[in-house]
Amino acid sequence: MENAHLFSDPELHQKSLEFIENHSEDIMQSKLLKDLGPECLGEVLRSDKLAASEEDIFAAVLSWADCRCTEKGLEVNGPNIRQVLGDLLYLVRFPLMPPDGFVAISEQNVGLFTSNEEIKLLRGQIKNEFSKTQFPSRKRQGTLLQDVCYRFNDNNISHGWSYSKPDTLQFTVSKAVDVVGVVLFGNPSSTYNVHVGIIELNQTVYRTVTVESTEKTFKVLFSKPVPVKAGSYYTLKADLQNGPSGYKENNGLTSVTCKSTVFTFQTAPGTNNYTATPRQIYGIIFST
């Protein structure tokens, strides 16, 4: 995107922006925006089509600001981060964050916000009204209708599941949806090389993912949403390729209603990591 901007190539510039929008969660979590200039970063932050949490977006912005501070020989702290960001700070949609998330950011970056900005944001969180703050509160379209259909009730999670073979799960939906990705069980602070696919649609994605230190699950997203039709069974396959032992849960639900869409699950033919039922596929991320 930055090269397209430098060489005034509007077509490549637009395609680069669309790529970032379509892969925004991966890009934000990988902090790949740090090589952009301020103009391009600003354009990305103005986009309503980013499908990533505002916390991940801010983390990417913070990584960008850290690099700029280092380039300028500045200590990485709240006031200097604000200095290098300038008005870019006002493109982060802090009102979309949960209150505890914003408070944590403020405490970790003392001096990033003025006292007046902090007060207006916190009051806005209480009243759910942000007209008096300079930070935008409009939801990004890419995150509006995305949800997760979970197969388990979290009543019987246990550790010690090894990943010697793939898990396969068949599912059908009561109305057409786009499958965005899956949620898999893993082990905190562990790294997995993952293949996830929908066999009938020849859709496969490969990702290397590190599980957060406080989490038992992780997300794997397809390169773009995969449309599935109502009433047809699809086979979801997840292969963690002999990754570290992690968590599992027994007794997956056979039917779950999510956002008025009924997901029906059944075990796919063949083995599931030497068991009769798939236990590592925790949920399906979808949009309507």
C-alpha positions in Angstrom: 0.0 0.0 0.0 2.8 2.4 0.9 4.6 1.8 -2.5 1.3 2.4 -4.3 0.9 5.7 -2.4 4.5 6.7 -3.2 4.2 6.0 -6.9 0.7 7.4 -7.2 -0.9 4.1 -8.4 -4.6 4.5 -7.3 -5.6 1.0 -8.6 -2.9 -0.8 -6.6 -3.6 1.5 -3.7 -7.3 0.5 -3.6 -6.5 -3.2 -4.0 -4.0 -3.0 -1.1 -6.6 -1.3 1.1 -9.2 -4.0 0.2 -6.6 -6.7 1.0 -6.1 -5.2 4.5 -9.8 -5.0 5.0 -10.4 -8.6 4.0 -7.5 -9.9 6.2 -7.7 -7.2 8.9 -7.7 -9.5 11.9 -4.6 -11.4 10.9 -2.9 -8.1 9.8 -3.7 -6.3 13.0 -2.6 -9.2 15.2 0.6 -9.5 13.2 1.2 -5.8 13.5 2.0 -5.5 9.8 0.9 -1.9 9.5 4.2 -0.6 11.1 5.8 0.0 7.6 3.0 2.3 6.4 3.4 6.1 6.4 1.0 8.2 8.4 -1.2 9.0 5.3 -1.8 5.3 4.5 -2.2 4.4 8.2 -4.8 7.1 8.5 -6.7 5.7 5.5 -6.7 2.2 7.0 -8.0 3.6 10.3 -10.8 5.5 8.6 -12.1 2.4 7.0 -15.5 1.1 8.2 -14.8 -2.3 6.7 -12.1 -3.6 9.1 -13.2 -6.9 10.6 -11.0 -6.7 13.8 -11.6 -5.8 17.3 -10.8 -2.2 18.2 -8.3 -3.5 20.8 -6.4 -5.3 18.1 -6.5 -2.2 15.9 -5.1 -0.1 18.7 -2.4 -2.7 19.4 -1.3 -2.4 15.7 -1.3 1.5 16.0 0.7 1.3 19.1 3.3 -0.9 17.4 3.5 1.7 14.6 4.0 4.4 17.1 6.7 2.5 18.9 8.6 2.2 15.6 8.3 5.9 15.0 9.5 6.8 18.5 12.5 4.5 18.0 13.3 6.1 14.6 13.2 9.6 16.2 15.3 8.5 19.3 12.4 9.1 21.6 11.6 7.1 24.7 8.5 4.9 24.1 6.0 6.4 26.6 2.5 7.8 26.5 3.4 11.5 25.7 5.8 10.5 23.0 3.4 8.0 21.5 0.8 10.8 21.3 3.3 13.1 19.7 4.2 10.8 16.9 0.6 9.8 16.3 -0.8 13.3 16.3 -4.4 13.3 14.9 -4.1 9.6 14.0 -5.0 8.9 17.6 -8.5 10.3 16.9 -9.1 7.7 14.3 -9.0 4.9 16.8 -12.6 4.1 18.0 -12.0 3.8 21.7 -15.8 4.1 22.4 -16.2 0.6 20.8 -13.9 -1.0 23.5 -15.3 -2.4 26.7 -14.7 0.0 29.7 -12.1 -2.3 31.3 -10.2 -2.5 28.0 -10.0 1.3 27.7 -9.0 1.6 31.4 -6.2 -0.9 30.9 -4.9 1.0 27.8 -5.0 4.3 29.7 -3.1 2.8 32.7 -0.5 1.2 30.5 0.1 4.4 28.5 0.1 7.2 31.0 0.1 10.5 29.2 -1.4 9.2 26.0 -4.8 10.8 26.8 -5.5 14.2 28.4 -7.5 14.0 31.6 -10.5 15.6 29.8 -10.4 12.9 27.1 -10.3 10.1 29.7 -13.2 11.6 31.6 -15.4 12.1 28.5 -14.7 8.6 27.3 -15.5 7.0 30.7 -18.6 9.1 31.1 -19.6 8.0 27.5 -19.1 4.4 28.5 -21.5 4.9 31.5 -24.2 6.7 29.5 -23.5 5.0 26.1 -23.3 8.4 24.6 -20.1 9.8 23.0 -21.1 13.0 21.3 -18.8 15.0 23.5 -15.7 13.1 22.7 -13.5 13.5 19.6 -13.1 9.8 19.1 -15.5 8.2 16.6 -18.0 5.7 18.0 -19.5 4.4 14.7 -19.2 0.6 14.5 -17.1 -0.8 11.7 -19.2 -2.7 9.2 -16.7 -5.6 9.1 -17.5 -6.5 12.7 -21.3 -5.8 12.8 -22.8 -9.2 12.0 -20.0 -11.6 12.9 -20.7 -14.2 15.5 -19.6 -17.5 16.9 -21.7 -20.7 17.1 -20.2 -22.7 20.0 -20.6 -26.5 20.2 -20.0 -26.9 23.9 -21.4 -25.5 27.2 -17.9 -25.3 28.9 -19.1 -27.8 31.5 -16.5 -30.5 30.9 -13.3 -28.9 29.6 -10.1 -30.9 30.4 -6.5 -30.9 29.4 -4.4 -33.6 27.8 -5.7 -33.9 24.2 -3.1 -34.8 21.7 -3.3 -33.9 18.0 -2.0 -36.9 16.1 -4.9 -37.0 13.5 -7.3 -34.4 12.1 -10.8 -33.9 13.6 -13.7 -33.8 11.1 -17.2 -32.4 11.8 -20.2 -32.2 9.6 -22.6 -29.3 9.9 -25.7 -27.9 8.2 -27.4 -24.5 8.7 -31.1 -23.5 8.5 -30.3 -20.5 6.4 -27.4 -19.4 4.2 -24.4 -17.9 6.0 -20.8 -17.1 5.4 -18.3 -19.2 7.4 -15.5 -16.8 8.4 -13.4 -19.3 10.4 -13.3 -21.7 13.3 -12.4 -21.6 17.0 -10.2 -24.5 18.1 -9.0 -25.8 21.4 -5.3 -25.4 22.1 -2.8 -24.9 25.0 -1.9 -21.5 26.5 1.3 -19.9 25.0 1.7 -22.8 22.5 2.2 -22.4 18.8 0.3 -24.5 16.2 0.7 -25.1 12.5 -3.0 -25.5 11.5 -4.8 -26.7 8.4 -8.5 -25.9 8.4 -10.8 -26.7 5.5 -14.4 -27.2 4.3 -13.9 -30.3 2.2 -17.0 -30.1 -0.2 -16.1 -26.5 -1.1 -12.4 -27.1 -1.6 -11.6 -24.3 0.8 -8.5 -24.7 2.9 -6.4 -22.3 4.9 -3.0 -22.8 6.6 -2.0 -20.7 9.5 0.7 -20.6 12.2 -1.0 -19.4 15.4 0.2 -18.8 18.9 -2.4 -19.1 21.7 -2.6 -16.3 24.2 -1.1 -17.1 27.6 -4.5 -16.8 29.3 -6.6 -18.6 26.6 -7.6 -22.3 26.0 -8.8 -21.6 22.5 -7.8 -19.7 19.4 -9.3 -18.6 16.1 -8.3 -19.6 12.6 -9.9 -17.5 9.8 -10.3 -18.3 6.1 -8.7 -16.0 3.6 -12.2 -14.7 2.8 -15.7 -15.6 4.0 -17.0 -19.0 2.6 -20.7 -19.0 1.6 -22.6 -22.2 2.7 -26.2 -23.0 1.6 -29.1 -23.9 3.9 -29.9 -27.6 4.1 -26.6 -29.0 2.8 -24.1 -30.8 5.0 -20.5 -29.6 4.9 -17.5 -31.3 6.4 -15.2 -29.2 8.5 -11.6 -30.5 8.9 -9.1 -29.3 11.4 -5.5 -30.6 11.5 -3.1 -29.3 14.2 -0.3 -31.5 12.8 1.1 -33.0 16.0 1.0 -29.7 17.9 1.4 -29.5 21.7 -1.3 -31.3 23.8 -4.1 -29.0 24.6 -7.7 -28.8 25.9 -10.8 -30.6 24.8 -14.4 -31.1 25.7 -16.7 -34.0 25.5 -20.4 -34.2 24.6 -20.7 -31.6 21.8 -24.2 -30.3 21.2 -26.0 -31.6 18.1 -28.1 -28.4 17.5 -27.4 -24.8 18.4 -29.3 -21.7 17.5 -27.1 -18.6 16.9 -28.6 -15.3 15.7 -31.8 -17.1 14.4 -29.7 -19.6 12.4 -29.8 -23.2 13.5 -26.5 -25.1 13.3 -26.9 -28.9 13.3 -23.8 -31.0 13.9 -22.9 -34.6 13.4 -19.7 -36.7 13.4 -18.2 -37.0 9.9 -17.5 -40.5 8.5 -14.0 -41.9 9.4 -11.9 -41.4 12.5 -11.5 -38.3 14.5 -8.1 -38.3 16.1 -8.7 -41.9 17.2 -12.1 -41.1 18.8 -15.7 -41.4 17.7 -16.5 -37.7 18.0 -14.5 -34.5 17.2 -13.4 -32.7 20.3 -11.0 -29.9 19.2 -13.5 -27.9 17.1 -15.0 -25.6 19.6 -17.0 -23.3 17.4 -17.7 -21.9 13.9 -17.3 -18.1 13.2 -19.9 -16.9 10.8 -21.6 -13.8 9.4 -25.1 -13.3 8.0 
